[in-house]
Amino acid sequence: MPKTVVLPPGSSTPIAPFSPGTMADGVVYVSGTLAFDKDNNVVHVGDAAAQTRHVLDSIKTVIETAGGGMADVTFNSIFIRDWADYAAMNTVYAGYFPGDKPARFCIQCGLVKPDALVEIATIAHVGKK
């Protein structure tokens, strides 16, 4: 099955060999997303809520570029550096998914940059375009 790279306008060059998203058969797979600026520096250092908002806005941009929206999200993989940030992340997260919630998991782990507090990878079913 052919896949299409999903690259929102103005995307920065990733810090590793991956695309922000790929789409195949109407499904968008969004790579693990961190709160990075255009130069791949962590933004909102020390603020898990602001980092979560930044991450979800970035994910939303990838999904919209593929022709969908956040209501099309079916699954999220959440990685959090410290359980102390779990409540702040969940408060912001709930605002992006006000209706039926996507399935998800959340684990605590180290992230690729020490100042990163939250990383989210997403699957969305946007239909065949």
C-alpha positions as CSV (number, residue, x, y, z in Angstrom):
1,M,0.0,0.0,0.0
2,P,1.5,3.4,-0.9
3,K,2.1,6.0,1.7
4,T,2.3,9.8,1.5
5,V,4.5,11.9,3.7
6,V,2.5,14.6,5.6
7,L,4.7,17.7,5.9
8,P,2.9,20.8,7.2
9,P,4.1,24.1,5.6
10,G,7.0,25.6,7.5
11,S,8.0,22.4,9.2
12,S,11.5,22.3,10.6
13,T,14.0,19.6,9.7
14,P,13.5,16.7,12.2
15,I,16.4,15.9,14.6
16,A,16.3,12.2,13.4
17,P,15.4,10.4,10.2
18,F,11.6,10.6,10.3
19,S,8.7,12.5,8.8
20,P,6.2,14.5,10.9
21,G,3.5,12.2,9.6
22,T,2.6,9.7,7.0
23,M,-0.7,8.7,5.5
24,A,-1.7,5.3,4.1
25,D,-5.2,4.1,3.3
26,G,-6.8,7.0,5.0
27,V,-4.9,6.6,8.3
28,V,-2.5,9.4,9.5
29,Y,0.4,8.3,11.7
30,V,1.9,11.3,13.5
31,S,5.5,10.8,14.7
32,G,6.4,11.3,18.4
33,T,6.0,15.1,18.8
34,L,7.9,17.2,21.3
35,A,7.5,20.9,22.2
36,F,10.2,22.1,19.7
37,D,10.6,25.5,18.1
38,K,11.7,25.8,14.4
39,D,15.3,25.2,15.5
40,N,14.4,22.0,17.4
41,N,14.9,23.7,20.8
42,V,12.6,22.8,23.6
43,V,10.0,25.6,24.3
44,H,8.1,26.2,27.6
45,V,10.9,24.7,29.7
46,G,9.6,23.5,33.0
47,D,5.9,23.9,32.1
48,A,4.2,20.6,31.3
49,A,0.9,22.2,30.5
50,A,2.4,24.6,27.9
51,Q,4.5,21.8,26.4
52,T,1.4,19.6,26.1
53,R,-0.5,22.4,24.4
54,H,2.4,23.0,22.0
55,V,2.7,19.3,21.2
56,L,-1.0,18.9,20.5
57,D,-1.1,22.0,18.4
58,S,1.7,20.6,16.3
59,I,-0.1,17.3,16.0
60,K,-3.3,19.1,15.0
61,T,-1.3,20.8,12.2
62,V,-0.1,17.5,10.8
63,I,-3.6,16.0,10.9
64,E,-5.1,19.1,9.3
65,T,-2.5,19.0,6.6
66,A,-3.6,15.5,5.8
67,G,-7.2,16.7,5.5
68,G,-8.5,15.7,9.0
69,G,-9.1,17.1,12.4
70,M,-8.6,16.2,16.1
71,A,-12.0,14.5,16.1
72,D,-10.4,11.9,13.8
73,V,-7.8,10.9,16.3
74,T,-8.2,7.3,17.4
75,F,-5.1,6.6,19.4
76,N,-2.4,8.5,21.3
77,S,0.9,7.2,22.8
78,I,1.9,9.5,25.6
79,F,5.4,9.6,27.1
80,I,5.9,11.8,30.2
81,R,9.2,12.4,31.9
82,D,7.8,12.8,35.4
83,W,4.5,11.5,36.9
84,A,4.3,14.9,38.8
85,D,3.3,16.4,35.4
86,Y,0.5,13.9,34.7
87,A,-2.4,16.1,36.0
88,A,-1.2,19.2,34.1
89,M,-0.8,17.1,30.9
90,N,-4.3,15.6,31.3
91,T,-6.0,18.9,31.9
92,V,-4.7,20.3,28.6
93,Y,-5.2,17.0,26.8
94,A,-8.9,16.9,27.8
95,G,-9.4,20.3,26.1
96,Y,-8.3,18.9,22.8
97,F,-10.6,15.9,23.0
98,P,-13.9,17.3,24.4
99,G,-16.2,14.5,23.1
100,D,-15.4,10.9,22.8
101,K,-11.8,10.3,23.9
102,P,-9.3,8.4,21.7
103,A,-7.7,5.3,23.2
104,R,-4.3,5.9,24.6
105,F,-1.5,4.8,26.9
106,C,0.9,6.9,29.0
107,I,4.3,5.8,30.3
108,Q,7.0,7.6,32.2
109,C,10.4,7.6,30.5
110,G,13.4,9.6,29.6
111,L,12.9,11.8,26.5
112,V,15.3,12.8,23.7
113,K,16.1,16.2,25.2
114,P,16.4,16.8,29.0
115,D,14.1,19.8,29.0
116,A,11.3,17.9,27.2
117,L,8.5,16.9,29.6
118,V,5.9,15.4,27.2
119,E,5.9,13.5,23.9
120,I,2.8,12.3,22.0
121,A,2.5,10.1,19.0
122,T,-0.9,9.9,17.3
123,I,-3.0,7.8,14.9
124,A,-6.0,9.5,13.1
125,H,-8.4,8.0,10.6
126,V,-9.2,10.8,8.2
127,G,-10.6,8.7,5.3
128,K,-9.2,8.1,1.9
129,K,-8.4,11.3,0.0
